[in-house]
């Protein structure tokens, strides 16, 4: 008998589809059921063998379910959890793949009430600029970090169930508080997305944008790769993590002002010092990074 008799994936795209594929490959899941807004996406997931069946009825989806992954934009979490509540069985543990955690925890408390202990918040640090079930990959989470932000109401067994599912995907599981999570990822994930989008947007608005993009090469491509990500998802992330992200933007603006001062005064030595420090820090990070830079 498999470790997980039935898993439900709400949002069968890159994140949810890769989770399902990885657990299938590990041989630890019996049935995978898909739930989502798009019948076309769910049919494609079935054709690809990612899920066995799909439904829009939470009563059917949750019947006998061991684990549910919510792989949807964070702004949808409260509505989805509220729809699940009447059919949530005692053995079912819910987790999510949202890139912000404090707002998701608040949504779970609002929607689930005294059943919130069945929700174990999580965030897989993986993905790419392309989305959709067609690009899902059973190996997406191998050697990648997954952060859990457990609640006081969670039982050790519920947290362990989620932790084991991600371990079967090959992930490295860590724990942070929800506040720590949002502060960390405002700096190293959410801010870089804003910067990439801002640069592309600003250049697009110029009168000579066609000329500029005509000469853009690999450096521009690499810097702006993540500007090709899902707009709805990143809209929700930015709004949800507003306070931490504003703080990180202010710090970055101060750094830009410093660099502008060095450039304005022609301080070549100062510029070289900043560039050298940045290169050395990045080289050191790459040497110790606990994931594969493939997305």
N, C-alpha and C positions, 0 to 999 in steps of 0.2 A: 504493500500500500504506500503511495507517495506521501511525502511529508506534508504537502499541501494538497488536500483533495480538490479544492476549488478556489481559484483566484479570480477576482473581478478587476478589470482594468477600465477605469473611466477616463477616456481620452487616449485612444489607441494611436498615438503618433510616434515620434522618435523615442521619447522617454518611456512611455507606456509599452510600446511595441517591443523595444529592446529589453525591457524588464521581462516581458512574457517570453521572448525568444531565449533569453539567458536561463530562465528557470526550466524551460523545456529542455534545453541542451543539457542542463545539469540533472535532468531526470527526476525532479523533486515535485512536480505538479501534475495533477490528474487532468483537470478541466480548466480552461481559461475562457472566461466570458467577457465580451466587450460591451461597454456602454458609451454612447457618445451622441453628439448633435447631428452628425452627418452619416446617413445610411450608406452613402457611397464609400466613405472611409472604412466603415465597419465591414462592408462587403469585400473591399480590397484586402483588409486584414485577414478575413477568412480565406480568401483565395491564396494569400501568401502563407497560410498555415500558422499565423500568429495567434489566432483565437479559434475556438471550436464553434462558438455561437455568439450571437449578439441580441440584445433586447433593449427596449426603452423603459421597461417595467422593472422598477427596483425590487418589487416583491419577488419576481422571478430571479433577478440577478443575485439577490442576497440570500436566497434559500440555500442553506448548507455551506455558505462561503466561509473560508478560513481567513482570507486576507483580501483587502481592497486597496488598490493603489489609485489615488486621485492624481492624474497627470494632466491637469487642466490649468488654465490661467488662474492666478491666485484670486482674482476678483470674483470668480464663480464658486469658490469653495463653500461659502455659507449657504447659498441656495442649494447646492448639491447635497451637502450634509443634512440639511433640513428635509430634503426629499427622501433621503435614506432612512432617517430616524424611525419612522413607523415600522420598518421591516428589518431593523438591525437585530440580528440574533446574538445571544450572549457570547458565543465563541468567536465572533467575527472581530478582527482587528483591522482598523483603517490606518493607512499612512498616506503620505502625499509626496509630491516631487517639487513643491513650490520653492521658488528662489528667495522668498522672504518668509519669516517665521512668526514674528510677533502678531501680524495681522491675521495670519492663518490660525494661530492659537486662539485669538479673540473670536474669530468666526466659528471655530469649533466649539468653544464654550457657549456662544450664543445659540448655535443650532442644536447641539447635543445635550446641553444641560448636564444632568447628573450621569449621563452616559459618556461624558468626555473622556473618561479613562480608557475607552476603547479606541481612542485616536492617538497615534504616536507620530508626531510631526517629523518629517524628514526632508532631505534635499540632496539628491545625487549631483555631484559636481562633474557633470559630463554633458555632452551634447555637441552641437555644431550650428553653423549658420543655416543649414538645410533642415527642414522639418518634414514630418509626415511618416506614415507607417512604411512607405516604400524604401526609406533610408534607414529603417530600424536595423539594429545589429546586435546579435547575441553576445558579442565581445565588447560592446560599448563601455561597460562598467569595469572591465578588468583593470586592476591596479589603480582605479580611480577612487577618490574619496567620496563617501556618502556621510553626511552629517545628520545625526538624529538630535532632536531637542526635546527629550522626554518631559512629560508633565508630572507633577506630584501625584496626580490621580492614576497614572499608569502603573499596572502591576509589572513586576520583573518579568513575568511570563509574556506579557504583551510586547514589551520592549525587545525581549529576546527573539520573539517570533519575527519581528521586522528585521532585527539585526541579522538573523540567520538567512532570511530571504536575500538580503543584499550580499551577504558573504557567498551564497550560492552563485550569485552573479559575478563573483570575482572581485567585489569592491572591498575597499579598506574603510571600515566603519569607525567614525569618531563621534563624540558627543560635545555639544556646546549648549549654553542657555540660548533661548530665542533672541534675547537682546544681544548677546555676544555674536551670534550668527549674523544678525542684520548689520551690525557695525563692521564686521570683517568683510562681508560681501559687498557692502556699499563701496568699500575701498578697492577691492581687487576684482570685482565683477561688474557691478552696476555702473560705477563711474567710467570704466573703459568703454562700455556700451554707449553711454551718453557722448563721450568724446568722439567715438567713431561716427556715430550718427550726426553729430554736430558738424564735423568736418565735411562730410559728404553733402549735407544740407546746405552749408554755407557756400561751397563751391558751385553747387547746382543753381543757386540764386544769382550767380554772377552773370553778367552779359556775355562773357567769353567762356562760359562753362564747357561748351562743346570743344573748344581748343584745349582747355585744361585737361579734360578727361581723355582727349586724344593722345596726350603725352604722358598720362599717368602710367606707371609701370609697377614693378613688383613691390617696391616699398609702400606705395599707396595701397596696393591690393592687400598686403599683409596687415597694414595698420587698420584698414577699414573692413576687414573680412566680416566682423561681427555685426556690421551695419546691415547685413542681409538677413538678420534674424526676424522672428515673428513680431510684428509691430504691436499687436494686441497684448501679447504676453509681456513685452517690455514696457508698454504703457502702464499695465497693472503693477509691475514690479516697482517702477519709479514712484508711482503715487503711493504705494504701500510703504515704501521705505524712505519716505520724503525727508524726515528729519536727519537721519544718518547720511543720506545722499547729499543733502544741502551742506552738511558739515564737510564732507569730503570734497565737494565742489569748491568751497571756500578755501580749503587748504591747497587745492590744485591751482586755483586762481592766484594765490599768494606765490606759489612756486613759479608760475608763468610771469608774474610781475618781477620776480628776482631775475629770471632769465632775460626778460626784456631790458632790465637795467644793465646787465652784463653786456648784452648786444648793443645797446644804445651808447655805451661808453667804450665800445671796442675792446672789452676786457677778454682777450683771447685766452689768457691763462685761466681766468675764472670759468669760462665756458668749457675749456678742456677738463678742468677739475670736475665739473658737474657731469660731463659726458663719461669720464673715466670711472667715476663713482657709480654711475648708473650701469655701465657695462659690467663692472666687477660684481655688483650686487645681483644682476641678472644671471651672470655666469655661475655664481655661487648657488642661486636658487635652482637653476636648471640641473646642477650636479646633484642636488638633494631632493628634487621634486619627486613626490610619491605617486605620480601618474604619468601616463604616456600622452605627449602632446600630439594628438592625431586629429583633433576636431577643430 
